[in-house]
């Protein structure tokens, strides 16, 4: 019998600490201590990269397919993310493929007819559909020719290739709230309200720091423009400790 949901991230030894992987782990377990979180590290990365001839720029659907035999819902999340609230919108059973919008105040992407307002962010991709992971994996074989690599490939799959599969598509934060990069450039506008992190009247459930290597090491909250009370909250959830059982996945 499959388990309901798993979140997973992929991070090698070199970037594990600089991108703030422990912040992701601790904050995720603050809000969802009973949901599985798989951190694919160097041993499995080396094995999967060699077997499938892939790299960090096109690997997400391949790793998702390691989990789909065991879980109904697989959610990839980049390691440089911090969880700031319960992820019930992602755990809801009202979609087959989901992702957040990318449009933000820092940097935006587009591709041909896929405008900046349409472009989705592959720093968080959730799906119950093996078809989706297969189609994205195939599109990723040529993603190095795209400016935003597998981000663009995922958008091409979403807007051009899923219509015939009758899959329910869900953009987590197009209309309200924040689940990824949408809040980039708005850090100074974050504030606390009744124990929730807010920005422009909407709740921030996930903050994805992104910005590549120009932003390393990540999650030095006081240097990122967040107000003091938001920094205190981020420290609290990012340093929360949850016991784990270490073992071999594959």
N, C-alpha and C positions, 0 to 999 in steps of 0.2 A: 504494500500500500504506500502511495506517495505521501510525503509530508506537504503541508499547505504551501509554505513560502520559504525562500532562502534569499538572502542578500549576499553578494560576493564582490570582492575587489581584487585587483591584480597589481602587485607591487614588488619590485626586485629589492635586493639587499641594499643597493646603493641609494635608492630613493626612500626606503622604508621610513627612516627618521626625518629626513628633510621635508617630506611632503606632509608629515603629521599623521601617519597611519594610526598611531595610538589614539589620537584625538577622535578619529572616525570610530574606532572600536569602542572606546569608552563612552562616547556620546550615544552611539547606537544602542549599547547595552543599558544606558540610563533609561531609555524610553521603551525598549523592546528586549528585555532580558530573556524572554522565552522563544525568540525567533532566531533561527540559525544565521550566523554570519561566517562565511568562508573567506579567508584571506589566502589567496594563492601566492606563494612566495617562491624563492629562487629555485628550489628543487623541482617543483612542478612546472614552473615557467620554462626552465631549460628543457625539460622533457617534451612539453607540448610544442614549444617553438621548433624544436628539431624535427619532431614527427610530422608537423603540419606545414613547416616552412613559412612561418608567420613571424611577426614582430609586435612590438607594443602598439603600433599604429593601426593594426587590423585584427587584433586577437580576441576582442570581447565576445562575439558570438561563439567562437570555438570553445572558450572556457565555459560559457553558459551551457553548451551542449554536454559538458561533463556532469552537469547538475540536473538537467531535465529528466533523466530517468528516475530521479528520486524525489523531485519536488514538482508541484503543480505550477508554481509561480517562481521564476528566477528574476532577480533584480540586480543588475550591475550598477555599482556606484563607485565613482572615482575615490581614491584613497585620500585626496586632499579636500574632503568634505566633512562638515560637522553637522550632526543632527541636533535640531533645536526644538523639536516637538514630536508628538506621536504621528506616525506615518500611515494613518488610517486611510487616506486617499489612495495611497499606493497599494495597500493591502485589500482594498475593496474589490469585490468580484463583479465589476461593471465594465471591464475592458479585457482585451486580449494582448494589446501592445500599447505601452504608455511611455511618455518621455516629457520633460519640461521644455518650455520655450527658451530660446537663447537670447532674445532681444534684451539688451541691457544698456547701461550708460557708460560702459567701458570700451567694448569692442564687439562688432557684429559681423555676421557672415551671411552670404547668399550664394546661390548657384543657379544660373540661368533663370528659369521661371520661378524658382523657389526664393522668394524675397526675404529680406531681413526680418520682416514681421512674421513670416511663416517658418523660418529656420529653427529647427529643434536642436537641443543640446544632448550629445551622447555621453555626457558625464553621469547620466542616470537613465538607464533604459530597462524597462520591465516588460516581461512577456510570459504568457501562458502557452504560446504557440511555437512548436518546433519548426513549423514552416517559416515563421519569421526569422528565427535564428539561422536557418539554412539559407534563406534568400540573402540576408545581410552578410553572412559568411562568404557567399559566392560573389556578391558585389564588392566585398573588401579585397578581392584578388587584384583589383585595378585601382584601389583607393589612393595609392601613393601618387597618382596623377592628379588628385584633387587638392586644392589649397588646404582644406580642412580635413583631409584624409578620411578616416572612418566616420567622422561627423557628417561629412557630405554624403558618403555612401549610405549612411543610415537614413538621411533625408530623402535621397533618391528612392530608396526602398519604400519609405513611408508614403511618399506622394505619387510615385509612379508604378509601384509593383505590388502593392497590397490590395488594390481595389477589387481584384478578381478572387481574392481569398476570403472575402466576407468576414474579415476580422474587425472587431470593435476597437477603434483607435481612441486614445485618450491623451490629451495634453494636460498635464497636471496643474499648471499654473498660468495658462494663457489668459484667463479671465480674472483670477484673483490668487493671492498668496504667492509664496516663493518656494521652489523646490530645486534650485540649482544656480545657474549663472544670471538669472534675471535681475538679481539684486546687486551685481557688480557695478561699482561706481556710486552706490547709494549708502555705503557703510556709515557715513556720518549721520544719515537719516534714521538709523536703527534706534529703537527705544523699547523699554520694557513697559508692559501693560498687563496687570493682573497675572504676572508670572510668565507671560508670553513675549517672545521677541517679535517686534512689529517693525514695519517700514511702510510709510505712506498709507497707513490704515489697513494694511494686509499682514497676515502672520507669516513669519519666516520659519519654515519647517526644516529646510536644508539650506546651508550656505556652502557653495562650491567656490573655493578660493581661486582655482584656475590660474590663468596668466603665465603658465609655463615656468621655465627656469628663472625668469626675471623675478619671481616671487619666492625664492628659496632663501633660508628655510621658512616654511609656512606656519601660519597660526601664531605669530607674535601679535596677539590681539591688540595690545596697546599701541602698536605701530601701524595698525591698519585703518585707523580712523573711527573705530567704534567708540561710543560713549562708555564711561566707566562702568555703569551698571550692567550694560550689555557684556562688556569684557568679563565682569565678575560672573555672570551667568555662564558664559562660554567656558571659562576656566572650571566652573563647578561641574558641568556636564562632560567636559573634555578630560577631566582627571578622575572621573568616577571609575572605581575598580570593580570588575566582575570576574569571578573565578572561572577558569576555562580548563577543559580536558584536552590535552595535546595528544594527537594521534596521527595516523597516516590516512590520507583520503584516497589516494590511488598510486 
